Amino acid sequence: MTESPHRTGTSHDPIVVTGAAGNLGRAVVDRLVARGARVRCLDRHPVDGRPGVEAVVGDLTDPAVLRTALSGVDAVLLIWPLLDATPARAVLPELARAAPRVVYLSSSAIDDDRARQTDPIVQVHADLEALLTEAGLRPVVLRSDTMASNVRGWAAQLRAGDVVAGPDIARTAVVDERDVADAAVAALLAERFDRGPHVLTGPEVLSRAEQVAQLGAALGRRLRFEPVRTDVARSRMLADGRPAALVEALIAASENRLEATRTTGCVERLTGHPARTFAQWAADHAAEFR
């Protein structure tokens, strides 16, 4: 593995965080501000202003918007928001001209030995990794496993009862988004950084039912997971207002994604602290489900 050649983390050059209004983006911004870095947030939604934080409101796939966001920057956290990598071809030249360090949040489900990945979500991450390299950007790649924050999608069901119903998925080494944020900040601020890919996982591989049970323990409730058929899951997600393309991608992932078979020590190696357990995440966020 080679190191990124870019110098970063100076007090004079902003760091761009894309998707800054999302769970992970907000956590990264908070940590960068706490470290005294200047931050420029790029998101389609306005981000609350604070000292040291600039906001660029617009679409990442718009070259003019990205050109504005990249002016004079030192590093970029790239969180790709689409289920298609094709629009990246129009904006990667802007990244290449600005020549920042790029930290790309990818997927741990990528199999480098496969010509095509298991499902559309993983495929778009593999495509982005390839396109970034082809553009000469030499990104630092963080391949994250499923983030614990995804279970916030269960909140409505848990307000109605003690059953979480949905498509079953392969077991996964659920990772706390705070650990992913810590790793991203380390990559953005380090003088030099191994390009990776760095596979970020939690300390244990969990099924959907085990996650529900651990969340129930944190809430003091006997919760259970109820798998539903693909057609039922599709209908429910569409009724909830999720875009059809996203629904089909999630269904494909539930049907085809391979079970995680390993955990890694990358979180501790990059951040200096052990990866948090899902049980710890559940305990820390229990109030959100009450």
N, C-alpha and C positions, 0 to 999 in steps of 0.2 A: 504494500500500500504506500502511496506517496502522500506528501503533505501539501496542503493548500499554500501557495506562495504569497498570498495577500496578507498585508498587515492590517489589523483591525482593532477596534476597541479604543480608538483615540477619543479624546474629549471634544474634538472639533468636527468630526465627520459623522453625520447621522447614520443610523442603522434603520433600514426599511423593514417593517413587519407587515406582510400581506395577511389578509384575513384577520385583521387586528381586533375586530368585534366579536370573534368566535371564542370558544372556551380556551383553546390553546393560545390563540393570538393574544388575548387579554393577559394570560399568565406570563407570556414572554415579555410583553410590554412592561408589566409591573416589575419584573425582575431586572430588566434593563435600566429602568428608571432608578430603581433602588441601588444599582451599581454606578449611577452617575452618567450613564450613556445618554446621548441625544437620540431620540426615537422619532421616526416618521411613519405614521400609520397609514396604510393603504387599504381601503375597504369601500364597498359600495354603500355602507351605512356610516353616518357620522360617528366618530369616536370622541368621547368626552375629552376635552382639553385639560391639560395640566402643565405645570412648568416642565420644560424639556421635551415636550411631546408636540409634534406637528401632525396635522391631519391632511391627507389627500383623499378626497372622496371621489370615487370613480371605479370603473371596471378594470381589473387587472389585464383583461384581454384587449384593451384599447391602447394601441402603441403611444398615442399622445399623452394619455393619463400616466402610463408607466414612465415615459420620458420625463415628465414633470416630477414624479416621485423619486426618480433615480438621480436627479441633479445633485452632484457633489457628495454622493453617499459612499460609504466604506464597505457595507455588507448588507445582505438581503436575506431574510427568512422567507422562503417561497412555499406557500401552501396553495396548491393548485385547486381551484374550486369546481372544476367541471369534470364530467364523465367522458370527455373527449380531449385528447392531447393535441388535436389538429390546430386549434387556435393559437397554441403556443408558438407555432412557426412564425406568426406575424409579430410576436412581441420579443422573442428571444434575441433578435438583432439589437434591440434596445438594451437588454442586459449585457450583451457582448460589448457594445460600445462603451457602456458605463464601467465595465470590468470590475465589479465589486466581488467580494467573496459571496458565493451563493450557498446557503444552507437549505437543502431541499428536504421537506418532510415526505417520506415515501412509505412503503408498506413492507412489513416483515414477511408477508405472504409471497413476495416475489421469489420465484425459483429461477436462478440464472441459467439452469440447464434446459429450461423449456423454451421452445420457439414461441409458443403462445401461452399466456398465463391462464389460471383456472377460471377467471371471471372478469367482467368488464372493469371493475374497480381496481383490481390488481394490475390489469393490463394497462390502464392509463398511467399508473405510477411507473411501470416498466418503460413505457413509451417516453414519459417525461425525462426519466434518467438518461435514456439514450439521446434524446434531443438536446438536453443540456450539455452533454459531453460533445456531441457533434458540433455544437455552437462554440466550442472551445472554452467553456466556462469552468470546467474542472470543479464541479460542485462537491461540497461536503454532504454526504447522503446519510440521513437518519431514517432508517427503516423501522417504523413504529408498529408494534402489535396493536390489537384492538384497545382503544383507550377506555378507561373506566367511566369517563364522563358520558359515554354513549348510553349508559343505563338510565340517564335522566329521562330518556324516552319512555320509561315505564311509569313515570310519576302519575299520569292520569289514571292508569289502570289501578295503581295502588291507592289512590284516593277513593276508588269505587269498591275495592275489595282486596282479597289476599291472594289473587291469582294473577300472574303475568303470563299472558298468552301471546304466542308469536311463532314464527318459523324457527325450528331448531337449527343450530349452527354447529360446526365442528368446534371442539374444545380449543381454547386459545389462551395464550399467556398474557392475560389482561394487564395492561400497564397503566399506571397512574399518570394522568396528563401533566401533573406537576413535575414528575420525573422527566417527561419528554420536554417540558419547558426548560427545566434545569439543563438538560443536555443541549438544547438548542442555544441557550444563552452561552454556555461554555464554548460552543462552536463559533458563535458570532463574535465573542470577545477575545478569544485566545490569540496570541501573537502568531502561532502556527498551529495547524490542526490536521490530524490524519483525515484524509478524505473518506475513508470507510469503504464500503457501507458499514454503518454501525447499526446493529439490530437491537432495538430497545424492547425489552420484555419486562413483565412483572416476574416475581419469584416463583409462581406456580401456574400450571396449566389448569384451566377451569372450564367446565361445561356451563351452558346457560343455566341449568337447574342449580348447579353449585353456586353460581353468582347470586341467583335469587335467594337461595337459602342463607348465604352470608349477609346479604342485605337485610333479610328478615331478622337475623340475629341482632344486627345493629339497631333495628327498629323495635325489637322485642315482640315480633309478630311471627307467626308460623306461615310463611309465604311458600307458595309452590309455583313451579313453572309448568305450563300446559302447552305442549307443542300443537300447532295447528297445521292443517294441510296447506299446500302451496296456494291453491286457488282461494282458500279462505283468507290467508295472509295477504295475498294480492288485493283482494276486495277491501279488506280493512284498511290497508295502507292508502289505497286510492281514496277511500271515503274520508280519511283523515286529511286529505288535501296534498299528499306528497306527489311530486311530479312523476308522471308515468315512467319516464326514462330511469329515474332513481329507483322506483319500485321494482322495475325489471332487473336492474343491476343488483339490488339487495336480494331478490329472489334467486338470481343466478349464483350469488355468493353463498347463500344458505344451502343451495343444492350441490355446489361444486367445490367450494373452498375446502382445502385439505386441513386435517387436524394438525394443530401445532404439536411438535414433538420435543421441543427444547425450550429452556430458558437460557438467558445469557447474563453475563456480568457487565454488559456494556454500560448500563446506567451507573453502576458504582464506579467503573473505570473513568467515565467521562465527568461525573459530577462529584465524586468523592464520598457519596453516601449510598447505602444499599437501596435497591428498588423497594418501594412501598408495596405492601400487600393489598389485595382488593378489599379484604376485611377492614384494613385501616382506612381506605378510601370511604367505604360504606359508613364507618363510624364517624368520620369527619364530616360527611355530607348527609347524615341521617335527617337533619332538620328539613332538608329540601323535599323529603318524601312524606312528611307528617302533615 
